[in-house]
Amino acid sequence: MSKSRNRPKHALYGITAGGNAFATSLASGFGGLARHPLQGAEKEGVQGFFKGVGKGVPGLATKPAIGAFDLASNLAEGVRNTTTVFDAEGLDR
């Protein structure tokens, strides 16, 4: 996803884009918690399983946090763009 092309133009788009980013990050965090232990167990058995848990747990904490920051950022940018829509030059008043 290109950030420069998909910038929120108004508050509603900011909410939807931010919510989508948050949901994607949340799913990625939980997916990593499930995926890493299974991959580790396939490669190294029980020891690999626990290594995979060690790799998955930090993602479970950090990815939703990053998604929350994306949500806040998109919402703030959408609100800012909504409030400045009438600041453009050349508008008939």
Residue frames relative to the residue before (quaternion, step in Angstrom):
aa qw qx qy qz dx dy dz
M 1.0000 0.0000 0.0000 0.0000 0.00 0.00 0.00
S 0.3021 -0.7586 0.5542 0.1614 3.54 -0.77 1.01
K 0.3970 -0.7480 0.4840 0.2207 3.55 -0.56 1.17
S 0.6704 0.5077 -0.3248 0.4328 3.61 0.92 -0.78
R 0.6849 0.4821 -0.2849 0.4662 3.59 1.06 -0.66
N 0.7817 0.3369 -0.1574 0.5007 3.60 1.02 -0.74
R 0.2300 0.7826 -0.5435 0.1981 3.58 0.96 0.78
P 0.5135 -0.6579 0.4451 0.3245 3.60 -0.94 0.80
K 0.2819 -0.7848 0.5346 0.1369 3.56 -0.73 1.07
H 0.7887 0.0491 -0.0377 0.6116 3.59 1.24 -0.36
A 0.7328 -0.4730 0.2763 0.4037 3.56 -1.29 0.35
L 0.6496 0.5233 -0.3342 0.4387 3.61 0.91 -0.82
Y 0.6533 0.4852 -0.3145 0.4888 3.57 0.98 -0.80
G 0.6119 0.5522 -0.3451 0.4489 3.60 1.06 -0.67
I 0.6518 0.5031 -0.3098 0.4754 3.56 1.00 -0.83
T 0.7017 0.4659 -0.2880 0.4557 3.59 0.82 -0.93
A 0.6649 0.4871 -0.3129 0.4720 3.61 0.93 -0.83
G 0.6645 0.4992 -0.3005 0.4678 3.57 0.98 -0.82
G 0.6473 0.5129 -0.3137 0.4685 3.57 1.00 -0.79
N 0.6326 0.5218 -0.3198 0.4746 3.55 1.06 -0.77
A 0.6553 0.5020 -0.3110 0.4710 3.59 0.95 -0.86
F 0.6513 0.5119 -0.3162 0.4623 3.59 0.99 -0.81
A 0.6663 0.4999 -0.3033 0.4628 3.59 0.90 -0.91
T 0.6425 0.5178 -0.3186 0.4665 3.59 1.00 -0.80
S 0.6652 0.4969 -0.2999 0.4697 3.58 0.95 -0.86
L 0.6386 0.5245 -0.3211 0.4626 3.57 0.99 -0.82
A 0.6644 0.4936 -0.2964 0.4766 3.58 0.92 -0.90
S 0.6410 0.5230 -0.3222 0.4602 3.57 1.02 -0.77
G 0.6397 0.5276 -0.3233 0.4561 3.59 1.02 -0.77
F 0.6980 0.4438 -0.2712 0.4921 3.58 0.87 -0.91
G 0.6258 0.5413 -0.3358 0.4501 3.58 1.05 -0.71
G 0.6504 0.5125 -0.3090 0.4678 3.56 1.02 -0.79
L 0.6295 0.5323 -0.3335 0.4573 3.57 1.06 -0.73
A 0.6885 0.4416 -0.2779 0.5037 3.59 1.09 -0.61
R 0.7024 0.5105 -0.2707 0.4157 3.57 0.92 -0.94
H 0.6855 0.5209 -0.3088 0.4042 3.60 0.76 -0.99
P 0.6747 0.4697 -0.3303 0.4637 3.66 0.82 -0.75
L 0.6452 0.5184 -0.3325 0.4522 3.60 1.00 -0.75
Q 0.6548 0.4957 -0.3135 0.4768 3.58 0.97 -0.83
G 0.6505 0.5163 -0.3150 0.4594 3.57 0.99 -0.81
A 0.6555 0.5106 -0.3103 0.4619 3.57 0.99 -0.83
E 0.6323 0.5280 -0.3367 0.4562 3.60 1.03 -0.70
K 0.7251 0.4437 -0.2463 0.4656 3.58 0.99 -0.82
E 0.8515 0.1374 -0.0091 0.5060 3.58 0.80 -1.04
G 0.5601 -0.6206 0.3943 0.3817 3.60 1.18 0.20
V 0.8385 -0.1646 0.1307 0.5027 3.55 -1.15 -0.73
Q 0.6420 0.5206 -0.3276 0.4577 3.58 0.96 -0.83
G 0.6557 0.5075 -0.3009 0.4711 3.59 0.99 -0.78
F 0.5876 0.5671 -0.3617 0.4498 3.55 1.13 -0.66
F 0.7086 0.4510 -0.2673 0.4722 3.57 0.84 -0.96
K 0.5874 0.5331 -0.3684 0.4848 3.58 1.14 -0.52
G 0.6501 0.5227 -0.3047 0.4597 3.57 1.01 -0.82
V 0.6107 0.5219 -0.3460 0.4847 3.57 1.08 -0.71
G 0.6459 0.5273 -0.3088 0.4576 3.57 1.03 -0.81
K 0.6708 0.4608 -0.2935 0.5015 3.58 1.13 -0.56
G 0.6991 0.5050 -0.2746 0.4253 3.59 1.01 -0.74
V 0.6257 0.5781 -0.3427 0.3960 3.59 1.01 -0.76
P 0.6597 0.4882 -0.3487 0.4526 3.67 0.82 -0.74
G 0.6414 0.5220 -0.3256 0.4583 3.59 1.02 -0.70
L 0.6069 0.5562 -0.3479 0.4487 3.57 1.13 -0.66
A 0.6932 0.4452 -0.2719 0.4974 3.58 1.11 -0.63
T 0.7579 0.4364 -0.2328 0.4253 3.58 0.77 -1.00
K 0.6611 0.5398 -0.3342 0.3998 3.61 0.88 -0.82
P 0.6642 0.4577 -0.3362 0.4861 3.67 0.88 -0.67
A 0.6095 0.5403 -0.3594 0.4554 3.61 1.07 -0.63
I 0.6450 0.5019 -0.3128 0.4839 3.58 0.98 -0.83
G 0.6393 0.5231 -0.3193 0.4644 3.59 1.02 -0.77
A 0.6326 0.5203 -0.3316 0.4682 3.59 1.05 -0.72
F 0.6444 0.5004 -0.3204 0.4813 3.59 1.03 -0.75
D 0.6240 0.5232 -0.3350 0.4739 3.61 1.04 -0.72
L 0.6291 0.5337 -0.3255 0.4620 3.57 1.01 -0.84
A 0.6842 0.4803 -0.2872 0.4676 3.58 0.84 -0.97
S 0.6564 0.5220 -0.3087 0.4486 3.57 0.97 -0.86
N 0.6794 0.4801 -0.2894 0.4734 3.59 0.88 -0.93
L 0.6449 0.5150 -0.3246 0.4621 3.57 0.98 -0.80
A 0.6696 0.4984 -0.3018 0.4606 3.59 0.89 -0.92
E 0.6661 0.4910 -0.3096 0.4685 3.58 0.95 -0.82
G 0.6396 0.5225 -0.3251 0.4606 3.58 1.02 -0.74
V 0.6486 0.4978 -0.3135 0.4830 3.57 0.99 -0.82
R 0.6393 0.5221 -0.3284 0.4592 3.58 0.95 -0.85
N 0.6878 0.4757 -0.2892 0.4659 3.59 0.87 -0.89
T 0.6117 0.5367 -0.3517 0.4626 3.59 1.11 -0.59
T 0.7115 0.4605 -0.2695 0.4572 3.58 0.90 -0.87
T 0.7266 0.4131 -0.2476 0.4900 3.60 1.15 -0.43
V 0.3700 0.7596 -0.4759 0.2443 3.61 1.23 0.15
F 0.7249 0.4183 -0.2474 0.4882 3.61 1.06 -0.63
D 0.5229 0.6453 -0.4069 0.3803 3.60 1.26 0.10
A 0.4946 0.6823 -0.4256 0.3297 3.61 1.22 -0.24
E 0.5088 -0.6408 0.4893 0.3019 3.53 -1.14 0.73
G 0.7865 0.3740 -0.2460 0.4255 3.54 -1.18 0.55
L 0.4835 0.6454 -0.4642 0.3663 3.60 1.18 0.17
D 0.4037 -0.6872 0.5469 0.2563 3.57 -1.00 0.82
R 0.1014 -0.8107 0.5751 0.0410 3.54 -0.83 0.96
